[in-house]
Amino acid sequence: MKKRIIWIGLFVVIIAIAAYSFAANKQAITVDMGAVEKGSIEEFIEETAVVQLENETAIYSTEGGKVLEVMAEIGQEVKAGDVLLRTDAQSIELQIKSLEAQKQFIAAQYAAAKEPVSAAEIRKLNALVQSAEITYNEAKRMAENNKALYESGAISMDTYQSSQASLASAEAGLEAARSNLALVQNGVSVNVKKQFEAQLAGIQANIGLLQKKRTDLNVVSPINGIILTRNIEKGAILQPGMLIFEVGDKNGIYLESDILVDDIANVKVGSIVLIENEDLGVKAVKGTVRKLYPKAFSKMSELGIQQKRVKIEIDFNENVPGLKAGYDMTVKIITASKENTLLIDEKAIFEYQEKDHVFVNENGVAKLRAIETGLESDERVEVLSGLNEGERIIISPDEKLAEGTKIQ
């Protein structure tokens, strides 16, 4: 009987110990913990940047006319001087030939004026003056009529310009006829010689202008590079001042980004930048801020919020093959850094009574601790005071966790 009582007593003690142990374990909460460690941290501003070509040139048309041939495609490599586009030059060719003929005619008249002239020749020159006057009056009427039609959009620029050229030609012919008549009537005076020479010089100057205009109708690349944009097709009508091509130097690239005005004070020329693009396999390539634009501009955010931003330019410190103009890159502009400082996981920090706090594991019990933080990075935060190296803190503490709670 006594032995049985002893066994019953032992059984009760074992049950009590087990129950106590179960109750104690039931009160402990399982949490994720991390250590307070020393290390390096970099604080940065993260933005999106776009790859730009270093030397990018816009090509505008200087003359109007019909496009006969477009000789460059987007992405095509070109050299300085390569013809990119040809425009119809027939009208200009006709004007040049007309002026060349006038020049030869006046030169011949000038030579003939130095020789004695008969009465019959004088009558002939009078007739030429009358004919030139009729031609001039008709050309003037047509030019004035075409001007009104052009301004109303009824005729093309080429037709209008052609009538103006005809008027100029008729006027020059009339002046030449009158000069010739005066020359034979009065003899070759110094003034007459000067008039002939001035006419010849004026015609030659006009020929030179038309020759340049003819050259300008063939649009050429000003630099070695690649065609970035093309805004014209064969058969289109060019107007002066139209943007027709953009050419960029593929051998030099940089990044262009914009920063919130609130953050720009922390960005300096020379700031280190980490450049990334996961899809392109670009990881932590180093760059440097090379330029801050002096003027802010307004930009609508993806959330529809109007923002003030400042444009910046970033140089690559390393060669990154395969990048092309227009590619988006993620940039992290380093604004501050520190080495050998206390760091913790940012998910351990929460705000309590308007101060940063963490829960510290003190012998299996959660203890509330106020801390002062410094630099912040992706997932790590610098601790200036409140923690010691090696202490264990609770990561992502549950809202129900309170000071004094047993943890494991």
C-alpha positions in Angstrom: 0.0 0.0 0.0 2.8 2.4 0.9 4.6 1.6 -2.3 1.5 2.4 -4.4 1.1 5.8 -2.7 4.7 6.6 -3.5 4.1 5.8 -7.2 1.0 7.8 -7.3 2.9 10.8 -5.7 5.6 10.5 -8.3 3.1 10.4 -11.1 1.4 13.6 -9.8 4.8 15.4 -9.6 5.6 14.4 -13.2 2.3 15.6 -14.4 2.7 18.9 -12.5 6.2 19.5 -14.0 4.9 18.7 -17.5 1.9 21.0 -17.1 4.2 23.8 -15.8 6.6 23.3 -18.7 3.8 23.3 -21.2 2.3 26.5 -19.7 5.7 28.2 -19.7 6.3 27.3 -23.4 2.8 28.4 -24.3 3.4 31.9 -23.0 6.6 32.3 -25.1 6.1 33.9 -28.6 8.2 32.8 -31.6 9.7 35.8 -33.3 12.2 36.6 -36.0 15.4 38.1 -34.7 18.5 39.8 -36.0 21.8 41.0 -34.6 23.1 44.5 -34.2 26.2 44.5 -36.4 28.9 46.9 -37.6 29.3 47.6 -41.2 29.2 50.1 -44.1 26.1 52.0 -45.3 25.3 54.3 -48.2 22.3 56.6 -48.3 21.0 57.3 -51.8 18.3 58.8 -54.0 16.8 56.3 -56.5 15.5 57.5 -59.8 15.1 56.4 -63.4 17.6 57.7 -66.0 17.6 57.5 -69.8 20.6 56.7 -72.0 21.5 59.7 -74.3 24.0 60.0 -77.0 26.9 62.4 -76.3 26.8 64.3 -79.5 23.3 64.6 -80.9 22.4 66.9 -83.8 19.1 67.9 -85.2 19.0 68.5 -88.9 16.4 71.1 -90.2 15.6 71.8 -93.9 16.8 75.2 -95.1 15.0 75.1 -98.4 11.6 73.9 -99.6 10.7 71.5 -102.4 9.6 68.0 -103.3 11.6 65.1 -101.8 12.9 62.9 -104.6 14.8 60.4 -102.5 15.4 59.6 -98.8 18.7 57.8 -98.5 19.0 57.1 -94.7 17.0 54.9 -92.4 16.6 54.9 -88.6 19.6 53.1 -87.0 21.8 53.5 -90.1 25.4 54.5 -89.6 26.4 57.6 -91.5 29.5 59.7 -92.0 29.9 63.4 -92.0 29.0 64.6 -95.5 26.9 61.6 -96.5 23.8 62.6 -98.4 20.7 61.8 -96.4 18.0 63.3 -98.7 17.7 64.7 -102.2 15.1 67.4 -103.2 13.9 68.4 -106.7 16.3 71.1 -108.0 14.8 71.5 -111.5 13.4 74.9 -110.8 16.7 76.2 -109.5 18.6 74.7 -112.5 16.3 76.6 -114.9 16.9 79.8 -113.0 20.7 79.3 -113.1 20.6 78.6 -116.8 18.5 81.8 -117.4 21.0 83.9 -115.4 23.9 82.4 -117.3 22.2 83.3 -120.5 21.7 86.9 -119.3 25.2 87.1 -118.2 26.5 86.0 -121.7 24.1 88.4 -123.4 25.1 91.4 -121.3 28.8 90.6 -121.7 28.3 90.5 -125.4 26.5 93.8 -125.3 29.3 95.3 -123.3 31.8 94.2 -125.8 29.7 95.5 -128.7 29.1 98.8 -127.0 32.7 99.6 -127.4 32.4 99.5 -131.2 30.8 102.2 -133.5 27.1 101.6 -134.1 25.0 102.4 -137.2 21.6 104.1 -137.3 20.0 100.8 -138.2 21.5 99.2 -135.1 20.1 102.1 -133.0 16.6 101.4 -134.4 17.1 97.7 -133.6 18.1 98.6 -130.0 15.0 100.8 -129.6 12.9 97.9 -130.7 14.6 95.7 -128.1 13.9 98.2 -125.4 10.2 98.2 -126.3 10.1 94.4 -126.4 11.9 94.3 -123.0 9.4 96.7 -121.5 6.5 94.5 -122.7 8.1 91.4 -121.3 8.8 93.2 -118.0 5.3 94.5 -117.6 3.8 91.1 -118.3 6.3 89.4 -115.8 5.4 92.0 -113.2 1.6 91.4 -113.7 2.1 87.6 -113.4 4.3 88.0 -110.2 1.8 90.2 -108.5 -1.0 87.8 -109.4 0.9 84.8 -108.2 1.8 86.5 -105.0 -1.9 86.9 -104.2 -2.6 83.3 -105.2 0.3 81.9 -103.1 -0.8 83.9 -100.0 -4.3 82.3 -100.5 -2.9 78.9 -100.9 -4.0 78.4 -104.5 -0.5 77.8 -105.9 2.7 76.2 -104.6 5.8 77.9 -103.4 7.8 76.7 -106.4 5.3 78.4 -108.8 5.4 81.6 -106.8 9.2 81.6 -106.7 9.4 80.9 -110.5 7.3 84.0 -111.3 9.5 86.1 -109.0 12.6 84.8 -110.8 10.9 85.6 -114.2 10.2 89.1 -113.0 13.8 89.6 -111.9 15.0 88.2 -115.3 12.7 90.6 -117.2 13.8 93.5 -115.2 17.4 92.7 -115.8 16.7 92.4 -119.5 15.0 95.7 -119.6 17.8 97.4 -117.8 20.3 95.8 -120.2 18.3 96.9 -123.3 18.1 100.5 -122.0 21.8 100.5 -121.1 22.7 99.2 -124.6 20.6 101.9 -126.3 22.1 104.6 -124.1 25.5 103.3 -124.8 25.3 103.5 -128.6 23.6 106.9 -128.4 26.1 108.5 -126.0 29.1 106.4 -126.4 30.8 104.3 -123.7 31.2 106.5 -120.7 32.8 105.6 -117.4 29.4 105.4 -115.8 28.1 103.1 -118.5 31.1 100.8 -118.1 30.3 100.7 -114.4 26.7 99.8 -115.1 27.7 96.9 -117.3 30.2 95.6 -114.8 27.6 96.0 -111.9 25.0 94.1 -113.9 27.5 91.3 -114.6 28.5 91.2 -110.9 24.9 91.2 -109.8 24.0 88.3 -112.1 27.1 86.3 -110.9 26.1 86.9 -107.3 22.6 85.6 -108.0 24.1 82.6 -109.7 26.2 81.9 -106.6 23.2 82.1 -104.3 21.2 79.7 -106.5 24.1 77.3 -106.6 24.3 77.3 -102.8 20.5 76.8 -102.7 20.9 73.8 -105.1 23.6 72.3 -102.8 21.3 72.8 -99.8 18.6 70.8 -101.4 20.8 67.8 -100.8 20.7 67.3 -97.0 23.9 65.9 -95.6 24.9 64.5 -92.2 27.1 67.0 -90.2 28.7 64.3 -88.1 29.7 60.7 -88.0 27.0 58.8 -86.1 23.7 56.9 -86.5 20.2 58.1 -87.6 18.1 58.4 -84.5 14.9 59.8 -86.0 13.6 60.4 -89.5 10.6 62.6 -90.1 10.2 62.7 -93.9 9.3 60.3 -96.7 9.8 60.2 -100.4 7.4 62.5 -102.3 6.7 64.8 -99.3 6.9 68.5 -99.7 9.7 70.1 -97.6 9.2 73.5 -95.9 12.1 75.5 -94.6 12.7 74.9 -90.9 11.2 71.4 -90.8 13.0 68.9 -88.5 13.9 66.0 -90.8 16.6 64.0 -89.1 18.4 63.6 -85.8 21.9 62.1 -85.8 23.8 61.0 -82.8 27.4 59.9 -82.1 27.1 56.3 -81.0 30.6 56.2 -79.5 29.7 58.5 -76.5 26.8 57.9 -74.1 25.6 59.4 -70.8 22.6 59.3 -68.6 19.9 62.0 -68.1 17.6 62.0 -65.1 15.6 64.4 -63.0 15.6 64.8 -59.2 12.9 66.2 -56.9 13.7 69.8 -55.8 13.4 68.5 -52.2 16.3 66.1 -52.8 18.6 68.1 -55.1 20.4 69.9 -52.3 22.0 66.5 -51.4 23.2 65.9 -55.0 26.5 67.5 -56.1 28.7 67.4 -59.2 31.0 64.5 -58.6 28.4 62.5 -56.5 28.9 58.7 -57.0 26.1 56.9 -58.8 25.3 53.2 -59.0 23.7 52.2 -62.3 21.5 49.1 -62.8 19.1 47.4 -65.2 18.2 43.9 -64.2 16.7 43.0 -67.7 19.9 44.1 -69.4 22.2 42.4 -66.8 23.7 45.7 -65.7 24.5 45.5 -62.0 26.1 48.2 -59.8 28.0 50.0 -62.6 29.6 53.1 -61.2 28.9 56.6 -62.6 29.4 60.2 -61.6 27.1 63.2 -61.6 28.6 65.6 -64.1 26.1 68.4 -64.4 23.2 69.9 -62.5 20.8 72.1 -64.6 20.3 75.6 -63.1 16.6 75.7 -63.6 13.8 73.5 -62.2 10.8 72.4 -64.3 7.3 71.0 -63.6 6.5 67.3 -64.2 3.5 65.2 -63.6 4.2 62.1 -61.6 2.7 58.7 -62.3 0.1 59.4 -59.5 -0.9 62.6 -61.2 0.9 64.9 -58.8 2.6 68.0 -60.1 6.3 68.0 -59.1 9.2 70.4 -59.3 12.3 68.6 -60.6 15.9 69.4 -61.7 17.5 67.7 -64.6 21.0 66.1 -64.1 23.5 64.4 -66.3 25.6 61.3 -65.3 28.8 60.0 -66.8 29.6 56.2 -67.0 32.8 55.4 -65.1 32.9 52.0 -66.8 32.2 50.8 -70.3 28.8 49.1 -70.7 28.5 47.4 -74.1 25.2 47.1 -75.8 23.5 50.2 -74.4 21.5 52.3 -76.8 19.9 55.7 -76.8 16.5 55.6 -75.0 17.2 52.7 -72.7 15.9 53.2 -69.1 18.3 52.6 -66.2 17.8 52.7 -62.5 20.3 55.0 -60.8 21.1 55.3 -57.1 22.8 58.6 -56.4 24.9 58.3 -53.2 24.3 61.3 -51.0 26.0 60.0 -47.8 28.1 57.0 -46.6 29.7 55.7 -43.4 31.9 52.8 -42.5 32.2 50.7 -39.3 29.0 51.9 -37.8 26.1 50.0 -36.1 23.5 48.7 -38.4 20.1 47.0 -38.0 17.3 45.7 -40.2 14.9 48.5 -41.0 12.0 46.2 -40.3 12.9 46.1 -36.7 12.1 49.8 -36.2 8.7 51.2 -35.3 7.5 54.6 -34.0 6.3 54.8 -30.4 5.5 58.1 -28.6 7.0 60.0 -31.6 10.4 58.2 -31.3 12.0 55.3 -33.0 12.0 52.1 -30.9 12.9 48.4 -31.2 12.3 45.3 -29.1 15.5 43.8 -27.7 15.8 40.2 -26.6 17.0 40.3 -23.0 17.2 36.7 -21.7 14.2 35.6 -23.7 12.1 38.6 -22.8 11.1 41.4 -25.2 12.3 44.8 -23.9 11.3 48.1 -25.4 14.3 50.3 -26.3 14.3 53.8 -27.7 17.0 54.4 -30.4 18.4 57.2 -32.5 18.9 56.5 -36.2 21.2 57.9 -38.8 21.7 57.0 -42.4 19.2 54.8 -44.2 19.8 52.4 -47.1 17.7 49.8 -48.9 17.1 47.5 -45.9 19.6 48.7 -43.3 19.5 51.6 -40.9 22.4 53.2 -39.0 21.9 53.3 -35.2 23.6 56.2 -33.5 22.5 55.4 -29.9 20.4 53.0 -27.9 21.9 49.6 -29.0 25.2 47.8 -28.7 26.9 45.5 -31.1 25.9 41.9 -30.8 22.5 42.6 -29.2 19.5 40.7 -30.6 16.5 42.6 -31.8 13.1 41.5 -33.0 12.4 41.8 -36.8 8.9 42.9 -37.9 7.4 42.8 -34.4 3.7 41.9 -34.1 1.4 44.6 -32.9 0.3 42.4 -30.0 3.9 42.1 -28.8 4.4 44.0 -25.6 7.3 44.7 -23.3 7.9 41.8 -21.0 6.5 39.2 -23.4 8.5 35.9 -23.4 10.0 35.2 -26.8 11.8 32.4 -28.4 
